Amino acid sequence: MSGGRTGLEALLPGGRGVWVPIDHGASDWPVPGLQDIDGLVAALSEGGADAIVAQKGLISHLLRTDNAPAIGLVAHLSVSTRHGGADAGEKVSVGDVEEALARGAHAVSAQVNMGTPGEGRMIERLGTITGDAHRAGVPALGMVYARGSNLTPMADDPTSGQAHAVRLAFELGCNVAKAAWSGSVEAFRHVTSAAPIPVLVAGGPRTDDDMALLQMISGAMEAGAAGVCMGRQIFAHPHPAKLVRAIRAIVHQGATPEEAAHHLEA
């Protein structure tokens, strides 16, 4: 982070941002792209990512290195693993705002899987984190996903509950929300208009179609997104720095997907 900016403006310069979650190793392992974490974060910083979202131990590791990355650090305070069986969908809290700040984070993040058993406990945990973040003056990202066996979207909801998920993040005090792409510009407008906070579009499972990804990001921006919060699409890419530059061109410069794709060829 540079220029003396603090808070959300440092992480979303001009109200837009390219955030890269790299917390996946806590839930699954091995994870392609996360083996060399120092090299990856250096590449993300080189490409111009505004922030990474990571578990607290990884943040401490990065700040212990001689060349700490010049990038925003968002401490993700939620986790579950693939081994949790019936509890795998319930994210528990593994830290708090005070600890995140002590470890060097600039913001915090927490996850709720709306419609999953344990939803109420996840909502309570998110509310506690946003309360602590508010008192500390720290931005909070809400990763609220519409998923799970109990999900029952309204009949007139073209987003299958994702707009409600963004609204829930806002209502619980989040400053930023992460949202899954809803399939079209028209449908994603319902997501971004659900709350008056920045909405970052998620990437989903890794694909090999760079142009389709750039087109989706362009569509999300057209629909009112403030940027991206994408993990596997970026960190598992053969050239993460190049892909970040391409995404930045769309998010920060308003480039078309075709214009942005030139960064992948450089």
Order of alpha helices (4+ residues) and beta strands (2+ residues): alpha-beta-alpha-beta-alpha-beta-beta-beta-alpha-beta-alpha-beta-alpha-beta-alpha-beta-alpha-beta-alpha-alpha-alpha
